[in-house]
Amino acid sequence: MKRRIYLRKKTLEEAIKITLEAFAWPRFLKKENIPVKNALGRITAEAIYAKRSVPAFNAAAMDGIAVQAEKTFGAHESHPLRLKVGQEAFFVNTGEPLPPDTNAVIMIEEVHQVSEDEVEIMTPAFPWQHVRKIGEDVVEGELIFPPSHKLAPWDLGALLATGHLEIPVKERPKVAIIPTGDELVSPEEATEELLKEGRTVEFNSTMIAATVEEWGGKAQVFPIVPDIPEEIEKVILEALEADFHLVTVLAGSSAGSKDHTANLIEKEGELLFHGIAMMPGKPAILGRIKEKPILGVPGYPVSAVLAFEKLMKPAFSAMLGVRLPERPKVTAKAGRKIPSRLGTREFLRVRLGEVAGEKVFMQLKRGAGAITTLTKADALCEIPEEVEGLDAGTKVTLEILRPEKDLSHTALVLGSHDMALDILEEFLKKEAPEYDLSLAHLGSLGGLLALRDNLSHFGGTHLFDPETGEFNVPYIKRHLPETPLVLVHFAYREQGLIVPKGNPKNITRLEDLAREDVTFINRQPGAGTRVLLDYHLEKLDLNPRQIKGYETEETTHLGVAIAVATGRADVGLGILAAARLLSLDFVPLFPERYDLAVRKDFFLSPFWQKIASILASQAFRERVLALGGYDVSQMGKMLYEQ
């Protein structure tokens, strides 16, 4: 099949408008009767009226005696009134029916029992004092809930109290989810052999199905369909004949030779749009076959989730007749400059924290295929089509993905990457779950500048100063002379050459990087590893231009190791722990000192004291040592205060 050129991309607003206007969403859902006890979260299909009054009788609202108020009017402190028990006064408990011919309750605290048969009161009662009258809460025939009301736990109690055992609710929206792609394999069938052959675990359907369930719908995931148009068409038509309100096709919505969804929709029905001016999620498709909506979302996971959510959340709201909950919003400032493309609305995944009384966010990587940009994100930052990026310090409104997170108990950790920081986050959540770490990797120098600009609480740094032979302190004095901070030692690490298992090219020293048969993978400028590399290259009088791949960069030690493991590079400079994790070989070259630069105010906080106690613990140190290539004997020692 020939490649398809996108139709004119719609803006997101245009796409949502087309989606809502093209189908009779409010009439899609039928009515069904279900037991009240199973109705939590369901939407009422019609108005519901009380079948009986609540309470159904006049009830005592206090413990005491029930009386006829008119017979107590003469009571006074100077003239106590005595009443016969069982004739003029009747002992009652809260909630009990009032005896006949009584219309008030006197609290037990105001009653003096003279004898077994007689009580004395000093204050008169007024009619209906301390009495819950018939129908005080609800009167028979009164409206309890209107149509399209989402039932909360307490609503179920009101329904049962007013005589309802079953109620009519709207059926749950049913969505067919059809994953497509020759490369896909189910999670249950995924083996190391298949994955090494280029197969991909199919998990988009699980995410979309969970989203449908979260919105109150029901999802059915179909078996994976190969990239054969006839097979995809057959499954789509089967789903259309079944009792689904929406058919969603996963992948195949782009413009490649294996992207068949748009052509199939045009063949059997009508294509409403193909392509939205948003990232991620641009290749989304909406069509109509037999008056049923067909949605096509991209194969990249972040694109799939965002395209489905932005288009279908309004449709679900229309079907159910209720507004699905919006995520909380917060205003925060950009921690650094963020470029963006004019004409395309972009949804960035960001980490969020509160530094020096201001909320700050840092962008995670953009890749639409990186699902961890959602799992690690605290919020979504929306950049409109007409905005060409954000300057550092620009304040924008963010959509909170993790509302349970307390930003006042969240530390932004920006700086050099180290795998042991992930272990620190794990230990912190076990021992003090009220605290959170938000880690983003900027490199050592980037982390120090973030501290200077009030954008982080602390960060890792391992910058070697050639002039003094010291680590970190000269850079702090040079770049952050006015910033109050404390430098805390974390660990000594072994830096060396990460090479494939068996070291097939026999790379044993830095001079080998200049060989014509060797491809190198580098770290970004400002990273401590890059500074260390450049220092030693200069000592060896090696010109970086002699090194193939010197300009190719990764932002973490793991990124370097993955580049070597996948054959993108023959060698990279990094730490032993990264090599070990991916079963690569390692050629040790030189030790380095990795420290944590900590804001002074944060260093004095209970939050840091908790971190300090973890750094001092034997269990944490043993976990770090197990990574390989670490010396933690001085971990937690304060090295410098400014």
C-alpha positions, -999 to +999 in steps of 0.1 A: +000+000+000+014+034-009+022+059+018-005+084+027+001+121+030-017+137+059-048+156+053-047+192+066-040+188+103-068+201+126-061+221+157-070+202+189-101+224+194-113+217+158-107+180+163-127+180+196-155+200+180-157+175+151-157+146+175-186+160+196-207+172+166-203+141+144-221+116+167-252+116+189-231+108+220-259+116+246-282+090+229-256+063+227-262+048+262-293+027+270-309+024+304-304-006+327-317-014+362-291-024+388-291-030+426-284+001+446-256-017+464-238-020+431-244+015+419-214+034+432-201+057+405-229+050+381-249+077+364-287+080+369-307+074+337-337+093+349-350+114+378-354+094+410-381+103+436-384+092+472-408+062+477-411+070+514-404+098+538-373+099+560-378+096+589-410+076+585-421+085+621-416+112+646-383+102+663-364+113+694-333+133+685-319+131+721-319+106+750-344+118+775-381+118+782-409+122+756-437+146+768-466+166+755-450+201+755-482+218+765-483+200+798-448+213+808-454+250+804-456+256+842-422+242+850-397+267+866-367+265+888-387+279+916-417+257+908-404+223+896-430+202+878-434+165+885-446+141+858-458+105+861-435+080+842-455+060+817-484+084+818-470+120+813-433+111+807-418+083+786-381+074+786-368+073+750-334+068+733-321+087+703-338+075+671-367+058+688-403+066+678-422+091+700-450+075+720-485+085+710-497+120+721-461+133+727-445+160+707-413+169+725-382+154+742-365+168+773-328+158+775-319+133+801-295+158+817-324+181+825-345+154+841-344+146+878-358+112+887-376+116+920-387+079+922-393+049+900-427+063+890-420+101+889-396+126+874-391+163+880-383+190+854-374+227+860-377+239+824-407+237+801-405+221+767-417+236+734-435+217+707-412+195+686-382+202+708-355+176+701-377+157+677-370+146+641-404+150+625-418+127+598-403+137+565-378+161+581-350+148+558-370+136+528-407+137+520-423+109+500-425+120+463-396+145+467-368+145+440-338+127+453-315+128+422-320+143+388-310+125+356-272+123+349-262+123+385-230+104+395-237+084+426-214+088+456-212+064+486-237+086+506-261+087+477-265+049+480-276+054+516-302+080+506-316+057+480-320+027+503-335+050+530-361+063+506-372+028+495-351+020+464-335-014+460-329-010+423-324+021+402-322+029+365-287+040+354-270+046+321-251+016+307-214+019+309-198+031+276-183+001+258-151+004+239-135-021+216-097-018+215-079-034+186-040-035+187-023-038+153+012-044+142+035-072+129+061-063+155+038-067+185+037-096+210+015-099+241+032-095+275+024-131+283+041-144+251+071-120+252+104-139+255+140-126+254+145-143+221+114-126+205+124-092+219+159-096+206+145-104+171+128-069+171+094-078+186+077-052+209+056-059+240+020-046+233+009-026+264-009+004+248-042-016+250-039-020+287-033+017+293-063+027+270-085+001+287-076+013+321-084+049+310-118+037+298-125+020+332-113+050+351-139+071+332-167+046+341-167+026+308-160-010+299-132-020+276-126-052+256-091-057+242-090-078+210-061-101+200-032-084+182-039-081+145-010-082+120-004-054+095-027-070+068-054-046+056-079-074+051-074-088+086-077-054+102-108-046+082-124-079+093-118-073+130-130-037+128-163-048+110-168-075+137-164-049+164-189-026+147-215-053+145-211-060+183-225-038+210-197-013+213-201+025+214-166+032+202-140+012+182-104+022+188-076+010+166-041+012+181-012+020+157-016+022+119-027+058+121+004+075+108+015+080+072+038+050+067+034+021+043+019-001+071-005+025+084-039+013+070-065+027+094-074+059+074-077+040+041-100+013+057-122+040+072-125+057+038-133+024+021-161+015+045-173+049+058-162+085+062-129+099+074-136+130+095-100+140+102-065+126+100-038+144+119-040+169+148-016+198+154-005+184+188+026+166+201+026+139+211-005+125+193-003+141+159-013+111+137-047+106+154-077+097+132-114+099+136-139+083+112-174+070+110-186+036+098-223+027+101-228+058+123-203+044+148-171+063+157-138+048+148-108+063+165-072+056+154-044+065+177-006+063+172+015+034+182+039+053+204+026+049+240+026+086+251+010+096+218-016+069+222-025+079+258-026+117+251-045+114+218-071+091+234-075+113+265-077+147+247-103+135+221-124+109+241-127+125+275-151+152+261-170+124+243-174+103+274-186+134+293-212+139+266-223+102+267-226+101+304-241+135+308-216+145+336-183+163+335-155+139+341-132+153+369-105+177+357-070+173+370-059+200+396-040+229+382-011+248+396+010+278+384+048+272+383+079+287+366+100+270+340+134+259+354+151+264+321+145+275+285+122+251+266+120+254+228+088+245+210+075+244+174+051+272+162+018+258+149+018+227+171+004+224+206+028+205+228+022+186+260+055+183+280+059+159+308+076+177+338+089+172+373+076+197+398+088+210+432+087+240+454+120+259+460+124+291+481+086+295+482+081+292+444+068+263+424+094+252+397+091+226+370+118+209+349+110+192+315+115+155+311+127+141+277+102+146+249+101+111+233+066+099+224+079+064+228+092+068+263+064+057+286+086+066+317+081+103+308+046+097+321+054+074+350+080+099+363+061+131+355+044+151+382+025+173+357+017+182+321+028+215+307+007+226+277+025+250+252-001+265+228+004+265+190+011+303+189+039+301+215+075+295+203+088+279+235+092+291+270+120+312+285+135+302+318+114+316+346+082+319+325+051+311+347+025+287+332-004+267+344+003+230+348-020+200+349-012+179+380-008+142+373-001+132+409-024+153+431-015+132+461+020+146+460+027+173+486+050+198+469+061+213+502+075+178+510+091+173+475+127+179+468+138+188+432+171+170+426+188+184+396+224+176+385+246+147+376+231+113+371+240+085+395+222+052+398+226+053+436+202+083+437+174+059+425+182+037+455+181+068+478+146+075+464+136+039+472+149+040+508+132+074+514+098+062+503+101+032+525+113+050+556+095+084+552+066+081+527+055+116+533+086+128+514+093+127+477+123+132+454+119+145+419+150+137+399+161+152+366+195+149+350+211+182+339+248+173+343+270+185+371+274+221+360+237+224+351+228+212+386+250+238+402+235+266+381+200+253+391+210+258+427+222+293+420+189+302+403+167+287+431+155+259+409+165+229+430+171+217+465+202+196+459+220+178+431+249+155+423+282+169+410+316+155+401+334+184+384+372+180+382+392+213+382+424+208+363+441+239+379+437+228+415+432+190+411+401+194+433+365+182+427+335+205+428+346+233+453+364+254+427+333+253+405+311+263+434+333+293+442+335+303+406+298+299+396+279+302+428+299+326+450+268+341+467+247+310+471+245+296+506+250+258+503+267+228+518+287+202+499+281+167+512+302+137+501+282+109+485+308+084+471+340+078+452+333+062+419+354+044+393+352+060+359+363+039+329+356+026+294+323+008+289+327-018+262+308-048+248+311-082+265+344-097+257+358-063+246+359-075+209+379-044+197+404-047+226+399-011+238+420-006+269+430+031+271+418+065+261+442+066+232+422+038+216+393+062+211+411+078+182+413+046+163+395+046+129+376+014+138+362+027+171+330+047+175+326+066+208+295+078+227+300+110+247+282+128+275+267+163+272+288+195+278+287+204+315+285+168+326+313+158+351+322+128+329+326+151+299+348+175+319+370+146+331+373+132+296+383+165+281+409+170+308+426+137+301+424+141+264+442+174+267+469+157+289+473+131+262+474+158+235+444+140+218+423+163+196+385+155+201+381+158+163+401+126+160+374+107+179+345+093+158+313+099+178+327+126+201+297+149+191+271+122+198+258+126+234+238+109+261+227+125+293+232+096+317+256+067+324+228+043+315+223+060+282+259+055+274+258+019+284+227+013+263+244+028+233+272+003+237+249-026+244+228-019+213+258-015+190+253+023+184+288+027+198+319+006+205+328+024+237+317+051+261+331+067+293+310+059+324+308+041+357+311+004+365+276+002+379+261+011+345+282-015+327+273-042+352+236-036+349+237-043+311+263-071+314+290-051+296+327-051+302+345-023+320+381-009+317+388+011+349+407+044+343+404+068+372+385+074+404+364+105+410+346+121+438+308+124+435+292+149+460+258+164+467+255+202+466+227+211+490+208+244+495+217+257+530+180+261+540+172+226+528+202+212+546+188+225+579+153+210+572+138+178+587+136+165+551+174+166+547+179+152+582+159+121+570+181+118+540+212+122+561+201+093+583+197+071+552+232+081+540+245+070+574+227+037+574+246+005+568+217-010+547+218+019+522+256+018+519+256-019+513+230-015+485+252+011+468+283-010+472+264-039+455+262-017+423+299-020+419+326+006+416+317+027+447+336+036+478+311+048+505+334+050+535+330+088+537+294+090+526+275+118+543+306+138+554+302+176+551+331+188+529+324+225+524+300+252+536+293+284+519 
